Amino acid sequence: MKIVVLAGGLSTERNVSLASGTAVCQALRGNGHRAILVDLFLGLASCPAELESLFDAPDGLCAQTTIEAVAPDLSKVRALREDQSLFGPHVLEICALADIVFLGLHGRDGEDGRVQAAFDLFGIPYTGSGYLASGLAMDKAMSKRLMDAGGIRTPKWILLHLTKEGIPRLLEKLSVPCVVKTTGGGSSLGVYLPETREALEAALYDVLRFGDEVLVEERIRGRDLTVGVLGDRYLPPVEIISNTKYFDYEAKYQTGASQEICPANISEKAAKEAGEMALALHRALGLEVYSRADFVLDRNDVPWCLETNSLPGMTPASLVPKEAAAIGMSYAELCEEIVRQSAQIKRRK
């Protein structure tokens, strides 16, 4: 198959996406596909006369990528193009020539459904969930509403339309400890765990960098778990033990900053309940092919669902590939299975 692996873009998770996309592209090429890596925002600055010949590029257009300890400076990325539209040069043209586009995107422009909606309009097949389910999963407040409606246990929460002027009044009403998060972030960016009123005040002012829709959530203390869904089944849970104070962006992506134990050393009852909740949320949101839900397992062995990811990380060291490995599925087989299941979906055009 001719496959474009689409990655990068203008998300704060840009570097994570490029690392996922590179690994997926190399795995698919190893499986015999004519796969190439394309950056959503930067696109293809120069192209041969026969655009389709790019699928035979010996390196799959892959470049060396690393995930730094801090999120990328997106202003520097934007400066590389005068045109600031979502799709870079020749992106739609090369995607239209592919048999399928593997979405290696994370965060805004990838998980929010906009790319999926555009591809549906152009009749371009792609992997994973459709535009509506993707948008619902990306919006943490909408996900919370569906969890509440579906009886999926989740910490108590309120949605704020935050302004700087309103913060002093909120400080009198909100309780600590709590969780403060932007409704559309990922990779723990825009997430704060204030323990004191001073930390809460700082969090409320800082979270405005990500937008004025802010979720404040009850803090559940316990063990961090995540559970992947593939097709119609859930995968073994992973327990994440951060070697730093919190499982933040740096802990997620820097070697040695966290331990990831799969299968998690938890009771069979807790593992089954978390898995069933992950699958229930996957279905409630209308997600397809694969996803990954995050949990806290409290001190009474009760799992609490926090959110779900419609396009989870896909480097070989990412969580869903580790869960797949626990059931005997190699990384290359996982990438192939995602392509196979996605190719069977009849998208709305």
C-alpha positions in Angstrom: 0.0 0.0 0.0 1.0 3.6 -0.5 0.8 5.2 2.9 1.4 8.7 4.1 2.3 8.9 7.8 1.2 12.4 8.8 2.9 13.9 11.8 4.2 17.2 13.2 1.8 20.1 12.8 1.5 23.0 15.2 0.5 21.1 18.4 2.5 21.5 21.6 3.0 17.7 21.1 4.7 18.3 17.8 8.0 16.6 18.6 6.2 13.6 20.2 4.1 13.3 17.0 7.2 13.4 14.8 8.8 10.6 16.9 5.7 8.5 16.6 5.4 9.2 12.9 9.0 8.2 12.2 8.7 5.0 14.1 5.4 4.1 12.4 6.7 4.9 8.9 9.8 2.7 9.4 7.7 -0.1 10.7 5.3 0.0 7.8 8.2 0.2 5.3 9.6 -2.9 7.1 6.2 -4.6 6.5 6.6 -4.0 2.7 4.5 -0.8 2.3 5.5 2.3 0.3 5.3 4.5 3.4 6.6 8.1 3.7 6.6 10.6 6.5 5.0 14.1 5.9 4.9 17.0 8.3 1.3 18.4 8.4 2.4 22.1 8.7 5.7 22.2 6.9 4.6 19.9 4.1 6.8 19.2 1.0 8.8 22.4 0.1 10.1 20.9 -3.1 8.6 18.0 -5.1 9.4 16.0 -8.2 7.2 16.4 -11.2 5.7 13.0 -10.5 4.5 13.5 -6.9 3.7 9.8 -6.6 7.4 8.9 -7.0 8.0 10.1 -3.5 6.5 6.9 -2.2 9.7 5.2 -3.4 12.0 7.5 -1.5 14.7 5.2 -0.1 14.5 6.7 3.4 10.7 7.3 3.4 11.4 11.0 3.9 12.2 10.2 7.6 14.5 12.4 9.5 16.3 12.0 12.9 13.9 13.1 15.6 14.2 13.5 19.4 11.8 14.5 22.1 13.3 17.3 24.2 12.6 17.8 27.9 10.5 20.9 27.1 7.7 21.4 24.6 8.7 22.9 21.2 8.7 26.6 20.5 5.9 26.8 18.0 6.6 30.4 17.1 9.9 29.2 15.5 8.0 26.5 13.6 5.5 29.1 12.3 8.3 31.3 11.1 9.4 28.6 8.7 6.3 29.3 6.5 4.7 32.6 5.4 1.4 30.9 4.8 -0.1 29.9 8.2 -2.8 27.5 7.0 -3.2 24.1 8.6 -2.0 22.1 5.6 1.6 22.7 4.4 2.6 22.7 0.7 1.5 19.6 -1.3 0.1 17.8 1.9 -3.4 17.3 0.5 -2.1 16.4 -2.9 0.2 13.6 -1.6 -2.4 12.4 0.9 -4.9 12.1 -2.0 -2.5 9.8 -3.8 -2.1 7.5 -0.8 -4.2 4.3 -0.2 -4.5 5.5 3.4 -3.0 8.1 5.7 -1.7 7.0 9.0 -2.4 9.8 11.5 0.6 10.1 13.7 -0.6 13.5 14.9 -1.1 14.3 18.6 -2.9 17.2 20.3 -4.5 20.1 18.4 -5.0 19.7 14.7 -4.7 16.0 15.0 -6.9 14.8 17.8 -9.4 17.6 17.7 -11.1 16.2 14.5 -10.2 19.0 12.0 -7.8 17.0 9.9 -10.3 14.1 9.9 -13.1 16.4 8.8 -11.0 17.8 5.9 -10.1 14.3 4.8 -13.7 13.2 4.8 -14.6 16.1 2.6 -11.8 15.2 0.2 -12.5 11.4 0.4 -9.0 10.7 1.8 -9.0 7.5 3.9 -7.1 7.6 7.3 -6.5 5.6 10.4 -8.3 5.8 13.7 -11.4 7.7 14.7 -13.6 10.1 12.7 -13.9 13.8 13.2 -16.8 13.9 15.6 -15.5 11.2 18.0 -12.0 12.8 17.9 -13.3 16.2 18.8 -15.4 14.8 21.7 -12.4 12.9 23.1 -10.1 15.9 22.8 -12.5 18.1 24.7 -12.1 17.1 28.3 -15.3 18.7 29.4 -17.4 16.8 26.7 -15.6 13.6 27.7 -16.6 14.2 31.3 -20.2 14.8 30.4 -20.3 11.5 28.5 -18.6 9.7 31.4 -21.2 11.0 33.8 -24.1 10.1 31.4 -22.7 6.6 30.9 -22.0 5.8 34.5 -18.2 5.7 34.0 -16.6 6.7 37.3 -14.7 10.0 37.1 -13.6 12.6 39.7 -16.0 15.4 40.4 -15.4 18.4 38.1 -16.5 21.9 37.1 -16.0 23.8 33.9 -14.8 27.4 34.2 -14.7 30.2 31.6 -11.7 31.8 33.2 -10.7 35.4 33.1 -7.9 37.2 34.9 -10.4 39.4 36.6 -12.4 36.5 38.0 -9.4 34.6 39.6 -9.5 36.4 43.0 -13.1 35.5 43.4 -12.5 31.8 42.4 -9.7 31.5 44.9 -12.3 32.0 47.7 -14.5 29.2 46.3 -12.2 26.5 45.0 -10.8 23.8 47.3 -7.2 22.5 47.4 -5.7 20.1 46.6 -7.3 19.8 43.2 -6.4 19.4 39.5 -6.5 22.4 37.1 -6.3 21.6 33.4 -7.1 23.1 30.0 -9.9 21.3 28.2 -7.9 20.6 25.0 -4.3 19.8 26.1 -2.2 16.7 25.9 1.0 15.1 27.2 0.3 16.7 30.6 0.8 20.2 29.1 -1.6 22.7 30.7 -2.2 20.4 33.7 -1.5 21.6 37.3 -1.8 19.9 40.7 -1.9 22.7 43.2 -1.7 21.7 46.9 -1.9 25.3 48.3 -3.9 28.4 47.6 -0.7 30.1 46.4 -0.1 27.2 43.9 -3.7 27.3 42.8 -3.5 31.1 42.1 -0.4 30.5 40.0 -2.0 27.6 38.1 -5.1 29.7 37.3 -3.1 32.5 35.8 -0.8 30.2 33.9 -3.4 27.9 32.4 -4.8 30.9 30.5 -1.9 30.5 28.2 -3.8 27.5 26.8 -7.2 29.1 26.5 -10.1 30.3 28.8 -12.0 27.0 29.1 -10.6 25.4 32.2 -11.5 22.2 34.1 -11.1 22.0 37.8 -11.3 18.5 39.1 -11.3 16.7 42.4 -7.9 15.3 43.2 -7.9 11.5 43.6 -4.7 10.2 45.1 -3.4 6.8 44.1 -1.6 5.0 41.4 -1.5 6.1 37.8 -2.8 3.6 35.2 -3.5 3.7 31.5 -5.5 1.2 29.5 -5.4 0.8 25.7 -8.3 -0.3 23.5 -7.7 -2.1 20.2 -10.7 -3.0 18.1 -13.3 -4.5 20.3 -11.1 -5.4 23.3 -9.1 -3.7 26.0 -5.4 -4.3 26.5 -3.5 -5.1 29.7 -3.2 -2.0 32.0 0.1 -0.2 32.5 1.1 1.4 35.8 3.2 4.5 35.5 5.5 5.4 38.4 7.1 8.8 38.0 10.7 9.3 39.3 9.9 13.0 39.5 7.2 14.5 41.7 4.5 14.3 39.0 4.1 12.4 35.7 4.5 15.6 33.6 5.7 16.2 30.1 9.4 15.6 31.0 8.6 12.4 33.0 6.6 11.1 30.0 9.3 11.5 27.4 12.7 11.5 29.0 14.5 8.2 29.5 14.7 7.2 33.1 12.1 9.8 34.3 9.5 7.2 34.9 8.9 3.4 35.2 6.1 1.8 33.2 5.1 -1.6 34.4 3.0 -3.8 32.0 0.9 -5.6 32.9 0.4 -3.5 36.0 0.8 -5.3 39.3 -2.8 -4.7 40.5 -5.7 -7.0 41.4 -7.5 -8.9 38.7 -10.7 -7.1 39.7 -9.2 -3.6 39.3 -7.6 -4.5 36.0 -10.9 -5.8 34.7 -12.9 -2.8 35.9 -10.5 -0.3 34.4 -10.4 -2.2 31.1 -14.2 -2.3 30.9 -14.4 1.4 31.7 -11.8 2.2 28.9 -13.8 0.1 26.4 -17.1 1.7 27.6 -15.7 5.2 27.1 -14.2 4.3 23.7 -17.7 3.2 22.6 -19.6 6.1 24.3 -17.4 8.6 22.4 -17.8 6.7 19.1 -14.0 6.1 18.8 -12.7 3.6 16.3 -9.8 1.2 15.9 -7.7 2.3 19.0 -7.5 4.7 21.9 -6.0 4.9 25.4 -7.7 5.9 28.6 -6.0 7.2 31.7 -6.9 6.3 35.3 -6.1 6.8 38.9 -6.4 3.7 41.1 -7.3 4.9 44.6 -6.2 3.4 47.9 -9.4 1.3 48.0 -8.4 -0.4 44.7 -11.1 1.6 42.8 -10.2 3.0 39.4 -11.3 6.5 38.4 -11.3 7.5 34.7 -9.6 10.8 33.9 -9.7 11.1 30.1 -9.1 9.3 26.9 -6.7 9.8 23.9 -8.0 9.1 20.4 -4.5 9.1 18.9 -2.2 7.8 21.7 1.6 7.9 21.3 3.0 5.4 18.9 6.8 5.2 19.4 8.0 1.7 20.2 8.4 2.8 23.8 4.9 4.3 24.0 2.2 2.9 26.3 -0.2 1.2 23.7 2.7 -0.6 22.0 3.9 -1.9 25.4 0.4 -3.1 26.1 0.2 -4.8 22.7 3.6 -6.5 23.4 2.1 -7.9 26.6 -0.4 -9.9 24.5 2.3 -11.0 22.1 1.8 -8.4 19.4 5.0 -6.8 18.0 5.2 -3.1 17.2 5.2 -3.8 13.4 2.1 -6.1 13.9 0.3 -3.3 15.9 1.0 -0.7 13.1 -0.3 -3.2 10.5 -3.4 -4.0 12.6 -4.3 -0.3 12.9 -4.0 0.1 9.1 -6.0 -3.1 8.5 -8.9 -2.1 10.8 -8.9 1.5 9.6 -9.1 0.5 5.9 -12.3 -1.4 6.6 -14.1 1.7 7.9 -16.5 3.4 5.4 -16.1 7.1 6.1 -18.7 9.7 5.5 -17.8 11.6 2.3 
